[in-house]
Amino acid sequence: MEAVLTENPASAGTAPGAAIELSGLGKAYGRGEHAFAAVRETTLSVPWGQVIGLLGPNGAGKTTTIKMICGLITPSTGSITLGGYDVARQRSHAVRQIGAVLEGSRNVYWPMSAWENLMYFGRLKGLRGSEVRPRARRLLTDLGLWERRHETVGSYSRGMQQKVAVAAALITDPPIILLDEPTLGLDVEAARTVKDWIAHLAADDGKTVVLTTHQLEVAQELSDRIAVIKEGEIIADLPTTELLARHAENRYEIRVAGSLDGNVGGLPAGARVEPDGSGTRVLLPDADSATVYAVLDQLAAADQQLVSVAQARPSLEAVFIRLLHHAGAAPTPEAGGEGTTP
Ligand SMILES: Nc1ncnc2c1ncn2[C@@H]1O[C@H](COP(=O)(O)OP(=O)(O)OP(=O)(O)O)[C@@H](O)[C@H]1O
């Protein structure tokens, strides 16, 4: 997957410029002294073909942002354009650019079958039956639901319902897909299918995808770019690889069999010793290779059996937690993170 596509892929929208532009976007719930700013001054430009992961703790403002992009919540401040169309002023054109699977909502009608749902949503969005049918067939076949297409969605498993929701969002072949917690509550296999689909939509169909999830390994796997929201504000916004690289320190992890038995005295300052199953892990948070060799010599001299040596790479989860707790030091677009606002 390309980190940033500046050109609009042929299969996606046709508008020049960015797929999604949020400019000074804000949302306050309530009024007067009871007003609560759920989203503040959010400015974000998502190029065509990019998968952006919107991460943040509970209540950070992710769903509010997604719903504003969908046109379901009216912003208090700022503007949103989708494929160049202003959501407030050119609503029908703007909304036609997107397909959405919203968190926790019943995105599809349970008393209807999967087939009926897709026909309904296709027609609702202005397509003719002859346009919807082949597309519905392909989507249901690809998602493994074709055989059961005439059963009511209410009788499906959670994973199958989520697949129907994804299919309904895709029925008009919109260039922009908004997915709020798309793998929530899915078992390993169903989550894999949905993840593979998201990757396929981006890589093969050139879709622009906005993804929110608390499953950080899902975000790390799928997102070209990560924006972290805390208390309604973006506190970090970087290409995923760069975000991880920026937080990659000279951290090494040495694993030995058994305990260290008093051999920890001469370890360098800052070294941490932790139990690791039946063995022990020595973490060197900021070590050059000379220091690592010195520690290995020391362990060898003490007859400690070496299991492995690795340069520790932080997971997105580790970076995320660090960002939330040290927001002041976070890489933000304002702090000059290149590639943050292409
Ligand atoms: N309709 C509403 N009225 C008042 N406050 C609301 C409303 N919807 C959301 N909020 C508040 O706005 C803030 C942001 O909520 P939002 O649902 O956008 O967060 P989120 O990041 O999606 O959280 P989660 O990860 O828990 O889904 C929260 O404090 C929430 O309580």
The ligand as a Tripos MOL2 file, in Angstrom:
@<TRIPOS>MOLECULE
LIG
   31    33     1     0     0
SMALL
NO_CHARGES

@<TRIPOS>ATOM
      1 N1        -25.2210   13.1580   21.5740 N.pl3     1 LIG1
      2 C1        -24.3280   13.5390   22.4730 C.ar      1 LIG1
      3 N2        -24.6520   14.4200   23.4380 N.ar      1 LIG1
      4 C2        -23.7400   14.8140   24.3580 C.ar      1 LIG1
      5 N3        -22.4730   14.3850   24.4040 N.ar      1 LIG1
      6 C3        -22.1010   13.4940   23.4790 C.ar      1 LIG1
      7 C4        -22.9860   13.0220   22.4630 C.ar      1 LIG1
      8 N4        -22.3210   12.1410   21.6740 N.ar      1 LIG1
      9 C5        -21.0700   12.0690   22.1620 C.ar      1 LIG1
     10 N5        -20.9300   12.8690   23.2440 N.ar      1 LIG1
     11 C6        -19.7240   13.0770   24.0420 C.3       1 LIG1
     12 O1        -18.6990   13.5090   23.1590 O.3       1 LIG1
     13 C7        -17.4550   12.9180   23.5060 C.3       1 LIG1
     14 C8        -16.9000   12.2090   22.2800 C.3       1 LIG1
     15 O2        -17.7280   11.0790   22.0070 O.3       1 LIG1
     16 P1        -17.4270   10.1060   20.7680 P.3       1 LIG1
     17 O3        -18.5350    9.0970   20.7410 O.co2     1 LIG1
     18 O4        -17.2080   10.9280   19.5730 O.co2     1 LIG1
     19 O5        -16.0660    9.4560   21.2210 O.3       1 LIG1
     20 P2        -15.2700    8.2180   20.6320 P.3       1 LIG1
     21 O6        -13.8700    8.6650   20.4940 O.co2     1 LIG1
     22 O7        -15.9440    7.7020   19.4330 O.co2     1 LIG1
     23 O8        -15.4080    7.1920   21.8340 O.3       1 LIG1
     24 P3        -15.5090    5.5850   21.8520 P.3       1 LIG1
     25 O9        -14.1300    5.0950   21.5640 O.co2     1 LIG1
     26 O10       -15.9190    5.3140   23.2600 O.co2     1 LIG1
     27 O11       -16.5340    5.1750   20.8310 O.co2     1 LIG1
     28 C9        -17.7190   12.0070   24.6960 C.3       1 LIG1
     29 O12       -17.3860   12.7060   25.8690 O.3       1 LIG1
     30 C10       -19.2170   11.7760   24.6250 C.3       1 LIG1
     31 O13       -19.7590   11.5700   25.9130 O.3       1 LIG1
@<TRIPOS>BOND
     1     1     2 1
     2     2     3 ar
     3     2     7 ar
     4     3     4 ar
     5     4     5 ar
     6     5     6 ar
     7     6     7 ar
     8     6    10 ar
     9     7     8 ar
    10     8     9 ar
    11     9    10 ar
    12    10    11 1
    13    11    12 1
    14    11    30 1
    15    12    13 1
    16    13    14 1
    17    13    28 1
    18    14    15 1
    19    15    16 1
    20    16    17 2
    21    16    18 1
    22    16    19 1
    23    19    20 1
    24    20    21 2
    25    20    22 1
    26    20    23 1
    27    23    24 1
    28    24    25 2
    29    24    26 1
    30    24    27 1
    31    28    29 1
    32    28    30 1
    33    30    31 1
@<TRIPOS>SUBSTRUCTURE
     1 LIG1         1 GROUP 0 **** ****
